[in-house]
């Protein structure tokens, strides 16, 4: 099962390698990792997606919490969250396929950010399922390049 962990850490060089090293030493693969400075310039937030059962995730959380550089670890799995991913996708187009590709972009609420004679680059944001569905739909036209940010997530506001 995929788990999404929100980890608040000190914001200085070397922190990322220490956290990633913890996963590598224990043989856990990171499916997605995003890092950015928070509203506090001394703190960064890592959003880590890792595959494992509850026991493995609890072990990972405990190991992360032992690091001095880690302020907090929150498992967002099963919580009410807003999550997004950004993708840039370069697709091959011809005179015959350009309009169909552009209609597909519109259906998925994407945005064309670069256009050439034989290809276009699309920006798409959404949850992982939306981006996966778009990639599946566009692949027959000639997927040339795909770059994804990885998942980011934040708890929903209380009503």
N, C-alpha and C positions, 0 to 999 in steps of 0.2 A: 504494500500500500504506500502511496506517495504521501509524504508529510511535508508541510510547509512550516519552517522554523523562522521566527523573527528574532534576531540576535543583536542586541545593542552592545557595541564594543568601543574601546578607546579609538580615537581617530589619529593614528600615527603610522608611519611606515613600518611594515613587517607584521602587522596584525593579521592581514589576510592570509599570509603564508602560515602563520601559527595555527589559525583555525582550519585551513585546508589541510595542513599537515596532520592535525588530529584525526580527520576523516581518513586520510590516506593510511596512516599507521594502523588503523583498525580495519582496513579493507572495505570501507563504505564508500560507494560512489556518490558523488554529488550530481544530481540530474540538472540542477539549475542553481546559479549563484549570482545575485546582484548585490552591489555594495554602493552606498552613497552616504554623504554627510547628512546628518539630521538637522533639525532646527537649532541644535546646540553644536557649534563648530568643533567641540572637543569629543563628540560622539558620532560614530557611524552606525548605520543599520545594515545588517546583512540579512537578506531574504534567501534562505537555503531550502531547496527542495531535495529531499532524500528519500530513497525507497527503503522500506523496512517495516517490520512488525512493531507493535507497541513496545515490546521489550527492548528491541534494538534502539528505538527512538529515545526511550527513557535513559538508556545507557549513554547515548550521544549527548542528551541534555545534561546529564550529570557530569560528564567529562568536560563539556563546554563551560559549565558553571564553575568548575574548579580553576579555570584560567583566570588570572588576576585581571587580564585585559577585558574580560566579559562582564558587562553590567547586568544583563538579564537575557534569559532564553525563554521564548514563548512558542509553544506549538499551536499554530493557527488552524490545524486540521480539525474539521468538525465545528469550527467557530463560524459565526456569520461575518464574512469578510467581503471586501471589494478587492478583486485581483485583476491584474492586467499584465499584458505582455505587448511589446512592440516588435514588429517585424518589418524589414525592408526586403522586398522581393523583386528580383529582376526577371522579367518574362519576355521570351521571344515573341515578336508579333510580325505579321505580314499584312499586306493590304486587305487580305481576306479575313484575317483573325482579329485585327485591331479592334473593331467595334464590339465583337463578342467579349474580348478580354476587358474592355472598358466597361461594358455592362455588368460583368461579373464583379469588377472592382466596386461599382456603384451599389450592387446588391449587398455586398459585405461592408459597405460604408467605409471603403478604403479611400486613399487619396493618391493620385499620381504625382510623384515628386520629381520625376525626370523622364523625358521622352526623347527617344532617338528614332532613326528610321526603322531599325530592326528590333528594337526592344524598348520596354518601358520599365520604370522602377516605381513600385507601389509601396506606400506606407500604410500599415494596418495595425490598429490597436484593438485589443479585446482579450477575452479569456483564452486559455490555451485551446479549447475545443473550437472556437471560432477561427483561430489562425490555422489550426490543423485542417479544418474543413475548407478554408480558402485555398490552402496549398494543394489539397486533394483535387479541388475543382479546377485549378489553374494549371496543374502539372501536364495535362495532355497538350497544352499549347506550347510548351517548351520552357520549363523552369530552368533558368540560367544560373541564378544565384539566390541564396536565402540566408539572411542574417536575422537572428532573434536575440532579444535582450535577456530573456529569462523572466521568470515570474516575479512580480512585486505584489505585495498584499498589505492591507491595513484593515483592522477591525472596523465593522460598521458602527455608526453612531447609534446610541440607544435612543429609542423612540419615546 
